[in-house]
């Protein structure tokens, strides 16, 4: 099971040629992760990071086609593994039928001092259910 959301490419995402400047994709990815936590996992990201954190520890992205100002990108996020403190996911972004971006990433749940911290059981249960239904 995957989480799906749409993001319209805005002027702020683009370089002077009207093409998404690649670092802006990482901001969009983070927006998708925040929406996934709030919508599917029942924990708004801002609440998760009040006491602890969940930084991206690893990310690998492939940009397959340019996105332009005004394009509507459909992002799909699917968790692939949850460990004690880490969580892996795959993400794609399409404009209609054309793949624009694919990525894999790892989030790590950490305490304020940067030490890993087990995911709350409710998060673990919801992520595990999504992985099982994939």
C-alpha positions in Angstrom: 0.0 0.0 0.0 1.3 3.4 -0.8 0.6 7.0 0.1 -0.3 9.3 -2.8 -0.4 13.0 -3.0 -0.1 15.7 -5.6 2.2 18.8 -5.7 1.9 21.5 -8.3 5.3 22.8 -9.5 5.4 26.4 -8.4 7.7 29.3 -9.4 9.6 28.9 -6.1 10.6 25.3 -7.2 12.1 26.4 -10.5 15.4 27.8 -11.9 15.3 30.8 -14.4 14.5 28.4 -17.2 11.3 27.3 -15.5 12.6 23.8 -14.7 12.5 22.3 -11.2 15.9 23.0 -9.5 16.9 19.6 -8.2 17.3 20.5 -4.5 13.6 21.6 -4.5 12.7 18.0 -5.2 14.2 17.1 -1.8 11.9 19.8 -0.2 8.9 18.2 -1.9 10.0 14.8 -0.7 10.1 16.0 2.8 6.6 17.5 2.4 5.3 14.1 1.2 6.9 12.4 4.2 5.3 14.9 6.6 1.9 14.4 4.9 2.3 10.6 5.0 3.0 10.7 8.8 0.0 12.9 9.4 -2.5 11.2 7.1 -1.5 7.5 7.1 0.4 7.1 10.3 -1.7 9.3 12.5 1.2 11.3 13.9 1.7 14.9 12.5 5.4 15.2 11.9 5.7 18.4 14.0 4.5 16.4 17.0 7.0 13.7 16.3 9.9 16.1 16.2 8.8 18.1 19.3 10.5 15.7 21.6 12.7 13.7 19.2 13.6 13.7 15.6 13.4 11.7 12.4 16.1 12.9 10.1 16.8 11.5 6.7 20.0 9.4 7.2 20.3 8.3 3.5 18.6 9.2 0.3 19.3 8.3 -3.3 17.4 9.9 -6.1 17.3 9.5 -9.9 15.9 12.3 -12.0 14.5 10.9 -15.2 12.8 13.9 -16.9 12.5 17.6 -16.2 9.5 19.0 -14.5 8.2 22.5 -15.5 6.5 25.3 -13.8 2.8 24.4 -13.7 3.2 20.6 -13.9 1.2 18.6 -11.4 3.4 15.8 -9.9 1.8 12.7 -8.3 4.0 11.4 -5.6 3.8 7.9 -4.3 5.5 6.8 -1.1 5.7 3.2 0.0 7.5 2.0 3.1 9.7 -1.0 2.4 11.2 -1.9 5.8 11.0 -0.8 9.4 13.7 -1.6 11.9 14.0 -0.7 15.5 14.9 2.9 14.8 15.1 3.1 11.0 12.5 3.2 8.3 13.1 2.7 4.6 10.8 3.9 1.9 10.6 4.2 -1.9 9.1 7.2 -3.6 8.2 8.1 -7.2 6.9 11.3 -8.8 5.0 11.2 -12.1 3.5 13.9 -14.3 0.6 12.0 -15.9 2.3 8.8 -17.1 5.9 10.1 -17.2 8.2 9.2 -14.4 10.1 12.3 -13.3 11.8 11.2 -10.1 12.4 8.0 -8.2 14.1 7.8 -4.8 14.9 5.5 -1.9 15.5 6.9 1.6 16.0 6.0 5.2 14.6 7.9 8.2 16.0 7.3 11.6 14.1 8.0 14.8 16.5 9.8 17.2 16.5 11.3 20.6 17.4 15.0 21.0 21.1 14.1 21.5 21.2 12.2 18.2 21.1 8.7 19.6 18.7 6.2 17.8 15.4 5.7 19.5 12.9 2.9 18.8 9.9 3.9 16.8 6.7 4.2 18.8 4.7 1.0 18.6 1.7 2.7 16.9 4.0 3.9 14.1 5.6 0.5 13.9 2.2 -1.3 13.6 0.9 1.1 10.9 4.1 0.9 8.8 4.3 -2.9 9.2 0.6 -3.1 8.0 1.4 -1.0 4.9 4.5 -3.1 4.1 2.4 -6.3 4.5 -0.3 -5.1 2.2 2.1 -4.1 -0.6 
